[in-house]
Amino acid sequence: MPELPEVEALREFLDENLVGKEIAKVFPVAISVLKTYDPPLTAVEGGEVTAVHRHGKFLDISTGAGPHLVFHLARAGWLQWKDVLPSGVPRPGKGPLALRTALTGGDGFDLTEAGTTKRLAVHLVRDPADVPGIARLGPDPFGDGFDRDAFAALLAGERRQIKGALRDQSLIAGIGNAYSDEILHAARMSPYKLAAKLDEDEITTLYEALRTTLTDAVERSHGLAAGRLKAEKKSGLRVHGRTGEACPVCGDTIREVSFHDSSLQYCPTCQTGGKPLADRRMSKLLK
């Protein structure tokens, strides 16, 4: 799933390649992709793109006084830029194409989604705050005022595990499964530790790990074309998605805990005092 660093890199890419150009046509190809009907897609056609913004994991293409084309790539979505779009009207089919945006110059971009579970979402709205997912976002880690004390205030009273707190978009915008694993590894902290039980030093350590991890990921992605961002994300991860490999810090074997629709990865030596965490899926199988 694209998270804050990749979505920020896509924002930069679109800002360089899209701003100042005119939208000729938007083609919704997958039935499930368009989540709004007022204003209609025709309202954005003929509009000049004036800015591209990011709200957490959402991208927001603004046409000045006109509507905003907002999309969330979900778990398996991606943006493919094309200097020359295929001619003709794209037809619904079994392929990954979900939506095409054509510019008057003949270039544009496709939104695609792999797999059978379709969660990619596109909204055309007069105000980005009209998108429910944006309206409930917490503060952005790169936003003004997101300092150590603001982070501590967010965690105060949080009685859930820190892994879940970091992933909650209504608490902090933009962090998902992969970067929460990376942040906790950098902080040398168990994903099961309760957020409310962090002491002052642990909060400071976690905050610094969060800022450093996300900043480094954004810097690695800066200037890359959209098609190279997935590979850059994977190559930069130290523990997420690397079950069975050696921890780059201590050399211990990276372990995994599986859930019904996701998994987390961690290093026992760096994060849990050498103790493996219980894998709830395996525990059920052994009963």
C-alpha positions in Angstrom: 0.0 0.0 0.0 1.4 3.5 -0.9 1.9 5.4 2.4 2.9 9.0 3.2 6.4 8.9 1.6 5.3 7.4 -1.7 2.1 9.5 -1.9 4.3 12.6 -1.2 6.6 11.6 -4.0 3.6 11.1 -6.3 2.4 14.6 -5.3 5.8 16.1 -6.2 5.8 14.2 -9.5 2.3 15.4 -10.4 3.1 18.9 -9.3 5.9 18.9 -11.9 4.1 17.2 -14.7 0.4 18.1 -14.3 0.2 21.7 -13.0 -0.7 24.2 -15.7 -2.2 21.6 -18.0 -5.8 21.2 -19.0 -7.9 18.2 -18.3 -9.6 17.0 -21.5 -11.6 14.0 -20.2 -11.8 11.6 -17.2 -12.8 8.1 -18.0 -14.0 5.9 -15.0 -13.3 2.4 -16.2 -14.0 0.2 -13.2 -17.6 0.5 -11.9 -16.5 0.6 -8.2 -13.9 3.4 -8.5 -16.0 6.6 -8.5 -17.5 7.3 -5.1 -19.3 10.6 -5.9 -21.8 11.8 -8.5 -22.3 15.5 -7.7 -20.5 17.4 -9.2 -20.3 15.1 -12.3 -17.0 14.2 -13.9 -17.7 16.6 -16.8 -17.3 19.5 -14.3 -13.6 19.0 -14.2 -13.2 18.7 -18.0 -11.7 21.8 -19.5 -10.3 22.9 -16.2 -6.6 23.8 -15.7 -4.8 22.0 -12.9 -3.5 24.7 -10.5 -2.1 22.6 -7.7 -1.6 19.1 -6.3 -2.0 18.5 -2.6 -1.6 15.5 -0.3 -3.9 14.8 2.7 -2.5 11.8 4.5 -2.6 9.1 1.8 -5.0 11.0 -0.4 -4.0 13.0 -3.5 -5.9 16.1 -4.4 -5.8 17.6 -7.9 -7.1 21.1 -7.8 -8.5 23.0 -10.8 -8.6 26.4 -9.1 -12.1 27.6 -8.7 -13.4 24.3 -10.0 -13.8 20.9 -8.3 -11.1 18.8 -6.8 -10.3 15.3 -8.2 -9.3 13.4 -5.1 -8.2 9.8 -5.0 -6.9 7.1 -2.5 -4.8 4.3 -4.0 -5.8 1.8 -1.2 -3.8 -1.4 -0.8 -3.2 -2.4 -4.4 -3.7 0.8 -6.4 -1.1 2.8 -8.3 -0.7 5.8 -10.7 0.9 5.3 -14.1 1.9 8.4 -16.0 1.8 8.2 -19.8 3.4 10.8 -22.1 1.2 9.6 -24.8 -2.1 8.0 -23.9 -3.7 5.2 -26.0 -6.2 6.5 -28.4 -9.9 5.8 -28.1 -12.2 5.3 -25.1 -11.0 2.7 -22.6 -13.4 -0.1 -22.1 -14.2 -2.0 -18.9 -12.6 -5.4 -18.7 -10.6 -7.8 -16.6 -7.5 -5.7 -16.6 -6.2 -3.4 -13.7 -7.2 -0.1 -15.3 -9.7 1.7 -13.0 -9.7 5.3 -14.2 -8.0 7.4 -17.0 -7.4 11.1 -16.9 -6.6 12.5 -20.4 -5.0 16.0 -20.9 -5.5 18.2 -23.9 -1.9 17.7 -24.9 -2.3 13.9 -25.4 -0.6 12.9 -22.1 -2.2 11.9 -18.8 -2.3 9.2 -16.2 -4.0 5.9 -15.4 -5.1 4.7 -12.0 -4.8 1.0 -11.8 -5.6 -1.6 -9.1 -4.3 -5.2 -9.0 -6.2 -8.1 -7.4 -9.9 -8.9 -7.0 -10.6 -6.7 -3.9 -11.3 -3.3 -5.3 -10.8 -0.5 -2.8 -9.3 2.3 -4.9 -11.5 5.4 -4.5 -11.9 8.5 -6.6 -14.0 11.5 -5.5 -14.9 14.7 -7.4 -15.8 17.3 -4.8 -16.0 21.0 -4.3 -14.0 20.9 -1.1 -11.5 18.1 -0.1 -13.1 18.1 3.3 -16.2 16.7 1.7 -14.3 13.4 1.4 -15.1 11.5 4.6 -11.7 9.9 4.8 -10.0 13.4 4.7 -12.5 14.9 7.1 -11.5 12.5 9.9 -7.7 12.6 9.3 -5.4 13.4 12.3 -2.5 15.7 12.0 0.2 15.2 9.3 3.7 14.2 10.6 5.1 16.9 8.3 2.5 19.5 9.2 3.2 22.7 11.1 3.0 22.1 14.9 3.7 18.4 14.8 6.5 18.5 17.4 7.4 16.1 20.1 4.9 17.6 22.6 2.1 17.4 20.1 2.9 13.8 19.5 2.9 13.1 23.2 -0.5 14.7 23.5 -1.9 12.4 20.8 -0.7 9.3 22.6 -1.9 10.4 26.1 -4.7 8.1 27.1 -4.3 5.7 24.2 -4.8 2.3 25.7 -4.1 0.3 22.6 -0.9 -1.2 21.3 1.5 1.3 19.7 1.5 -0.4 16.3 -2.3 0.1 16.0 -2.1 3.7 17.2 0.5 4.6 14.6 -1.6 3.2 11.8 -4.8 5.0 12.9 -5.4 7.7 10.3 -7.7 9.6 12.7 -4.8 9.9 15.1 -1.8 10.5 12.7 -2.3 10.8 9.0 -0.3 8.9 6.5 1.4 6.0 8.3 0.4 2.5 7.3 1.5 -1.1 8.0 5.0 -0.9 6.4 6.3 2.3 8.0 4.8 1.6 11.4 7.0 -1.5 11.4 10.0 0.5 10.3 9.4 3.2 12.9 9.1 0.7 15.7 12.2 -1.1 14.6 14.2 2.2 14.5 12.8 3.0 18.0 13.8 -0.5 19.2 10.2 -0.9 20.5 7.8 -3.8 20.6 4.7 -3.3 18.4 2.6 -4.7 21.3 3.7 -2.1 23.8 0.8 0.0 25.1 0.9 3.6 23.9 -0.4 5.0 27.2 2.5 3.3 29.1 5.3 5.0 27.2 7.5 7.1 29.5 8.9 10.5 28.5 12.1 9.1 27.1 10.3 6.4 25.1 8.0 9.1 23.6 11.0 11.1 22.6 12.7 8.1 21.0 9.6 7.1 19.1 9.0 10.6 17.9 12.5 10.9 16.6 12.3 7.5 14.9 9.0 8.5 13.2 10.4 11.8 11.9 13.7 10.2 10.8 12.1 7.2 9.1 9.6 9.2 7.1 12.0 12.0 6.2 14.6 9.5 4.9 11.9 7.6 2.9 10.7 10.9 1.3 14.3 11.9 0.5 15.0 8.5 -1.2 11.9 8.9 -3.3 12.5 12.6 -4.2 12.8 13.1 -8.0 11.9 9.5 -8.9 9.4 8.8 -11.7 6.1 7.4 -10.6 7.0 3.9 -12.0 10.1 3.6 -9.8 8.6 4.4 -6.5 7.3 0.9 -5.6 10.8 -0.6 -6.0 12.4 2.2 -4.0 10.0 1.7 -1.1 10.7 -2.0 -1.0 14.5 -1.6 -1.2 14.5 0.9 1.6 12.6 -1.2 4.2 14.7 -2.8 6.9 12.2 -5.2 8.5 8.8 -4.9 6.8 8.3 -7.7 4.3 11.6 -9.3 5.2 10.5 -12.3 7.3 13.3 -14.8 7.6 16.1 -12.4 6.6 18.8 -11.0 8.9 18.2 -7.8 10.8 20.5 -5.2 9.3 21.2 -3.9 12.8 21.9 -7.0 14.9 21.8 -9.9 12.6 18.9 -11.7 14.3 16.2 -13.3 12.2 13.3 -11.1 11.4 10.0 -12.6 12.6 6.4 -12.1 11.6 3.0 -12.0 13.3 0.1 -12.7 10.9 -3.4 -11.5 11.2 -6.5 -12.2 9.0 -5.7 -9.5 6.4 -2.2 -8.3 7.2 1.1 -9.1 9.0 3.8 -7.2 11.0 7.5 -7.9 11.0 10.0 -7.1 13.8 13.4 -8.1 15.2 13.2 -9.9 18.5 16.7 -8.8 19.6 16.2 -5.1 18.8 12.5 -4.8 19.9 11.3 -7.5 22.3 14.3 -8.4 24.5 14.9 -11.5 22.4 11.4 -13.0 22.9 9.3 -13.9 19.9 5.8 -12.5 19.9 2.8 -14.8 19.8 1.5 -15.4 16.3 -2.2 -15.5 16.9 -2.9 -17.3 13.6 -0.5 -20.1 14.4 -1.8 -20.3 18.0 -5.3 -21.0 16.7 -4.0 -23.7 14.4 -2.2 -25.5 17.3 -5.3 -25.6 19.5 
